[in-house]
Amino acid sequence: MIETKKKDEETPTLHGRAMDNLEFIRETMARSTEFTAVPGYGGALMGVTAVGAAIIAGNAINVSWLTTWVVEAFLAFSIGLLAMWQKAKASKESLKSKPARKFAVGFLPPLIVGVILTGMLAVNYEFKYLPAVWLMLYGTSVVTGGAYSVRVIPVMGWAFIVFGAVAAFYPQFGNGLMAAGFGFLHIAFGLVIGRSYGG
């Protein structure tokens, strides 16, 4: 009778431990397949600088407009890299991990294509098509790289693609769509990522 009572008392404890272990295994597997160091608050800061660039570029034309956005691109890239490094360090996630490498492999090719197309269009003075190219290819980068990250990242990428598609058909609104995309989308999604995924 005493042995039966002991078994009954131990059973829930063993079950609870098994469930805790299972949850730990699931979380560990998720971390091993997802790149979670995508910067949230850093992305929001990138959005703030993009809004500033859009304001400055709004009064510029052709080469001056292009120069403003190229400077902004380098600034945003620097902010993003630094924020990613800090978030990875805080969460003890390696930027050389398999998920990080997969993220980079998915993220970089569309950006490289964007650089090439920027040169081609700029040489031919087709500046009006640059917002569509930049928004859609950056969105593609976010979608393909984000396939190895948390779920909200590809959603943000598709939003960029939609803004880029509008810019393709309405190039006269290109600078405003750049502000909406690189500015406000980054701010909105950056705050969501920051609050929900650790910074």
Secondary structure as GFF3:
##gff-version 3
##sequence-region A 1 199
A	DSSP	alpha_helix	2	33	.	.	.	ID=ss1
A	DSSP	alpha_helix	41	57	.	.	.	ID=ss2
A	DSSP	alpha_helix	62	90	.	.	.	ID=ss3
A	DSSP	alpha_helix	98	123	.	.	.	ID=ss4
A	DSSP	three_ten_helix	127	129	.	.	.	ID=ss5
A	DSSP	alpha_helix	130	146	.	.	.	ID=ss6
A	DSSP	alpha_helix	152	169	.	.	.	ID=ss7
A	DSSP	three_ten_helix	171	173	.	.	.	ID=ss8
A	DSSP	alpha_helix	174	178	.	.	.	ID=ss9
A	DSSP	pi_helix	179	185	.	.	.	ID=ss10
A	DSSP	alpha_helix	186	196	.	.	.	ID=ss11
###
